[in-house]
Amino acid sequence: MSALGFQNSLGIHQTALLTRAERSEILANNLANSDTPGFKSRDMDFQAVLKGEVRKHSSLAVNQTHNGHLPGVGFADFDLLYRTPTQPSLDGNTVDDNLENSEFTKNAMGYNASFEFLNGRFKGLVNAIRGE
């Protein structure tokens, strides 16, 4: 691959953005089920998933259905973990609203940081193409 390829330019932030989006869905599901009896709060170990992706570094190829398509990167599966409750409710629900809101907010901030970084990289690539 050339020195100015997308993988070299974007680094791990592309995968981090996808992983954070997936984690947002998990945390939102926890918050949506905070009053569901027997619901068990779930989460992913973001650092472990990202470290695994760094090790693989885009080894999951996506099938190209047309010669004109760019090669893509698949997203690896990860294990959802159950969160250990600090004080489970009587109905068996383990969602702690404060903890879930805190984790959701931290994840959203990380998502925005990765997005801004990628946005800056794309602006730099466009400027390089234009010769600026």
N, C-alpha and C positions, 0 to 999 in steps of 0.2 A: 504494500500500500504506500502511496506517496506520503511525503512528510506533511502535506497540508490536507490530508483526508479528514472526513467528518469525525471518525473515531479519535484521531489525534487532536483534533480541534475541540471536541466537546468533552472528552474525558468521561468520567464516571457520572457526570451530572445528568446525562440523559437517563441513565438507569435510576439514579436517585430520585428524579422527578416522577418516574413511573412507580417506584416503590412507595414514595410518599403519597401519591394519589391512591394507591391500593390501601395503604394504612388509614387514610382519611375515611374511606368507605367502611373499614372495620370499626373505627372509633365512632363514626356516626351511627352505625348499627347498634353499638353498645348503648349510646345515648337514647336512641329511639326505643330501645327495649328496657329502659331503666325501671319501668313499672310492671314488666312482664314477670309473673311468678315463675320461679325456677330457672330464669335466664342466667346463663353463665357468661360473664364478661370475657372477651377474647382480645388478644393483641398479637403483634408480631415483634420479633426482635430485629428492629431496623438495622442496627449495626451489624448483626450477624448476617442478615440478608445481603447487605451491601458488601461486606467482606467476601462473601461467597461469589457475588457477581464480579468483584475485582479479580478474584482468582480465576474465574472462568473467562473473564474479559471477552464477552461477546462470542462465546463458542456455540451458542444456540442459534443456528441459522433458520431463517424463515423461508419457506418455499416461494420462489418467484413464479407467478403464473403467466408472465409476459416478459419478453426480453427487454422491454423498455422500462420495467420497474427497477427501482433501486433495491439493492439487497437490504433486508431488514434484520432486526435483532429480536429474538424471542425473549419472553420474560419467564424466568425460572419459577418453579413452584416453591412455596415456602410453607412451613408448618405454622398453623395458628396455635398460639399458646393460651392457656387459661390463666387469667389474672388471679393472683392470690388475694382474696378479700381481706381488708383490715377489720371490717365489721359486717359480716353477711346479715342480710335481713331474715326475718322469720319465714318468709315465703320461699327462701332459697335463692333469691336474686343476689348476684354478687357485683352489680354495677354500682360504683361510687361516682355520683354525678360530678363532684368537685375534681376528682382525679381524672375522670374521662374528659372533662372540659379543659383541664390543664394540659393533658396529653394532646388533645385535638388542637389546641392553640399553638403548642410548641411545634407540632407537625406542620401546621399551616404556615408558620413562620419559616420553617426549613424548606417547605415547598416554594414559598415566595423567593427565598434566597437562591435556590437552585434555578428557578425560572429567570430571575434577574441576571444571574451569571450566564445562563444560556443565551438570553437576549443580548447581552453585551458581546458574547462570542459571535453571534450571528451578525451583529452590526459591524464588528471588526472584519469578518469574512467578506461582507458586502463592500466595505471600504477597500479591502485588499483587491477585490475583483475590479472595482472601479479605478484602482490605481491611486487612491487618496492616501 
